[in-house]
Structures are given as C-alpha cells and as structure tokens.
Amino acid sequence: MTDESLYTRRRMLGLAGTAAAVGLAGCAGTQADTEDESPATDEHHEGDGHSETGGHDDTEEGHDDDESGHGDHSHGHEDGEVGEPTATAEVKMLTQDGSYHFDPHVTRVEVGGTVTFHNESGSHSATAYHPDNDQPQLVPDGAASWDSGILSEEGATLEHTFETEGVYHYYCSPHETMGMIGSVIVGEPEAHGQPALEEPPEGKPESVRKKISELNEMCNEALGHEH
Ligand SMILES: [Cu+2]
C-alpha cells in the first residue's frame, strides 16, 4: 500500500520536475541522518579499538620529548651534550613563556669558526664578558670582544668569527640577571687556564654566578675535564 502510494507520488513529483528532486533529496537526507546515527555507535566502538592505536600516539608523544631537537639543528639535542667543533654554528635567542635563553646554551666551533646569533623572539643581545664591554674577562686571553647591541627584530642576526681557541662566556644585556648567559667553546682547548672556567666573578649577582657555574660544568664536561 505504502509502496504503491509512494510510486504514485514519485510519478507525480517526477512530473513536477526539479522541485520534486529537491523534495526527495530532502527526505533521503533525513533518512540518511537517522541511519547514520546507528553506524555512529559502531564508529564509537571502532573508536575504542582505536584507543589501542592511541597507545601508539602516546609513544609518539614521547617522541615530542626531544623538543630540544626542535629546530633539528643537530646541536644541543640533549642538555649538556656538546658536539665536536664545526665550521659554523647557530645560537637562537629566545623569549619563551617569560623565560629568556640562548639555545643551545653551549655551542662549539673550530678555531676560525663562525657563530651566528639569531634573534627568534623578543629583544636580546649577545655580548662577550670582555673588558671592552665593561665586564670581567670570561674569554681567553687576547681574544676579540663582540657585542651585537640589542636585536629587536625577529630574524635579526649577528655573526662573530672566533680566532682564538678557548672558552667564552657571553650574556644578553637586558636578561643577564635572568640567567640569559651562554658559552662558546672554540677548538679543543685545555680546560685548565681558561679564565671563563674559574670561579664566577664575585661582583656578580647570585643568579648570574649560578648560571655561570652551570655553564662551567657543561663546558668542563664537553672538554672531558673532571673535577
Ligand atoms: Cu635576552
């Protein structure tokens, strides 16, 4: 009975032309929606099955842990891991969640190698602990000084070429006391006799001395120097 009336209706609608098609489509749509709801329940079950795959995702999240490898720039993959000297290296200057740092904290180049300080976010400087910058000398004897001045633009860079082997500490002038201090190891220096690796300067605030101590440890470790 219903089939018959439907058939009749279709025929009539068919005659009615385009409007009919729209009407039917609307109907089918509603039906499809209703039908979709039960498969949706199935999908839900499948979703549960997926959560096993979700376990996979967890593993991948674990992957995200090496976020320090973030800018897959090979260097500073793990904290404290300093590579062999290379001809060039890049140090990022970052403002992140109210903290300020050089990344990696310790970088390394060959004698005559170049470090590019790259401002990624915020306003920073890369300034040597050198008497020329009115600072205690935390660079090798006779080493050249450098000071980028404040770099405020994203992507602004300063390159410095290191001609003297040894350990260099440098800082960001606005954020020194917040611990924005970094180190460059040039070549394969003896840890002994490096001014940078002596006791942190007395005149400096505790936050600065603490950071320099940490960097000294990292540098000593990189140079295979045990206390
Ligand atoms: Cu800074």
Residues whose N, C-alpha, C, O or C-beta is under 5 A from the ligand:
A	BS01	CU	Y100 S123 H124 S125 C172 H175 M180
